[in-house]
Amino acid sequence: MSRERGRPARRDARRNRERLLAAARAAFAEHGLGASLDEIARRAGVGNATLYRHFPTREALIEAAFVDMVGTFQCIVEEALLQEDAWQGLVWCLERICELLAADRGLSDLLSMRFPEATTLTAATQRVYDTGDRLVRRAREQGVLRADFAPTDIVLIIWSISRLTAATKNVAPDLWRRQLGLILDGLRPEAAHPLPRPPLTREQLDLALFDLRDQTAPRTRGTS
């Protein structure tokens, strides 16, 4: 008898979790990863206690909401590596990723922050960055990408595109395509000039992403 009573409870728990994840994805897409947890619970039709029972921290919710999407990014970068022309592969990869970011502010935040406690998400994101490193090295080796372009510069491109998209989405939602085109022209080696500063190291990039995470998506349980 107790086993029979437990089954509806488990079904309810799964249903609540699915509702919370759907609500979180929608709220993060609109407002970024700093979206109100109270609002997410309200959208899901559950109380805050239910939200925290399933996801004790903001990072746990972010991880569950986006880990599959990081796998999509990985597939995009891997497919770009399969293209014979390294430049076309790099351009195609950036265009596909920027298309996704333009439609989802949460994804923009995700690729420009670090969440060390979300270990599964962190490992998946690291695989994307490592594969992106190969994409950049391949383009440099083929002589189609300026020699001083570093893999960390890809993250800076994503930052600039995501902030532009957030500012212009209601006025010119496709303006990011123009900006990306201008950036890509600057990556060609033919007319490259020496840059005034070296690229960020991976360690510097991580520190910057930690800082941005703390500014944009507070991790404290009490943050509403």
PyMOL commands that set and color helices and strands:
alter all, ss='L'
color gray80, all
select helices_A, chain A and resi 2-31+37-44+48-54+58-82+86-102+105-111+119-141+152-168+175-187+202-216
alter helices_A, ss='H'
color red, helices_A
deselect
rebuild
show_as cartoon
